[in-house]
Amino acid sequence: MLRLDNISKTFNENTANEMKLFKEFNLKVEEGEFVCVIGSNGAGKSTLLNLITGNIYSDKGKIYLDKEDITNKKEHERCKDISRIFQNPSMGTVPSMTIFENLSMAKNKGEKMGLSFLANKKDRKLFKERLERLNLGLENKLDTAVSQLSGGQRQSLALIMSTFTNPKLLLLDEHTAALDPKTSEIIMEITARIVEEKNLTALMVTHNIDHALKYGNRIIMLHRGNIVIDLEGNMKKDLNKEQLLGLFKDISDRSFFS
Ligand SMILES: Nc1ncnc2c1ncn2[C@@H]1O[C@H](COP(=O)(O)OP(=O)(O)OP(=O)(O)O)[C@@H](O)[C@H]1O
């Protein structure tokens, strides 16, 4: 379970560029929820993820993960429990290393390891099994450098890596935005399958309205650092694209005149 309590965040305080983004912001995500986060440019979506990972700190408020207060924990301490996949497929993997080496790192996340991990035969079998399930033929490329893979193959590897040790929270940061439409669909299907099979708690930022409607059990819309739409269960299921775009337009129009 993730909880943000009364979070406030101002950028460039007391300067001409002051930007009060979050003011007493609250969000609670239950265990096993898959939340799609949408909103226009500058709404605060990336900042929200940055606050959760500890990439930036809030000015006020508390963040809890599984009831643990992680507000003052450093980013490298949080990353044992929180995995994040970025838009750029190169960011979730080490391109100069092989698939096997990348997966070895993911398996040993948070552990101290020596070079002996490179020769583990049991791991090869385990990695092949995991990769086979992607249906992309990566199981036959264990010794291929990741730099030689396509963007979609890298992103699927990043997904396997970031969920290898069942993180308490998976953050998907527009992770299909840099892919062509067909590959983007494949990666979304793989994402949804992994989230469901591992019963992960996930937050997915996306500009793709179709994905936001199709995947996850809850949808929230951010606008100027506020949650302006929060629908789950059947309310989300019954929502169609026209309705969502209509709500989006209403909110934008209203704030334009405010
Ligand atoms: N480090 C920073 N310093 C100053 N301002 C920042 C910083 N990070 C974000 N902001 C500002 O906060 C606001 C929200 O930015 P954020 O990147 O969170 O929006 P977003 O919803 O992710 O937008 P997009 O969809 O364009 O990625 C923007 O006005 C942005 O300029």
The ligand as an ORCA input file, in Angstrom:
! r2SCAN-3c Opt
* xyz 0 1
  N      12.951     20.319    -10.985
  C      12.045     21.248    -11.309
  N      12.310     22.568    -11.147
  C      11.391     23.492    -11.449
  N      10.154     23.218    -11.914
  C       9.840     21.932    -12.101
  C      10.769     20.876    -11.815
  N      10.170     19.696    -12.091
  C       8.937     19.996    -12.551
  N       8.749     21.328    -12.542
  C       7.511     22.021    -12.954
  O       6.404     21.391    -12.345
  C       5.305     21.290    -13.249
  C       4.890     19.840    -13.408
  O       5.907     19.164    -14.130
  P       5.828     17.585    -14.416
  O       7.050     17.245    -15.202
  O       5.595     16.870    -13.149
  O       4.519     17.508    -15.320
  P       3.949     16.267    -16.161
  O       2.515     16.127    -15.799
  O       4.814     15.075    -15.961
  O       4.092     16.815    -17.640
  P       4.404     16.043    -19.028
  O       3.145     15.335    -19.412
  O       4.712     17.165    -19.951
  O       5.561     15.134    -18.802
  C       5.768     21.947    -14.552
  O       5.298     23.277    -14.561
  C       7.270     21.900    -14.461
  O       7.860     22.964    -15.149
*
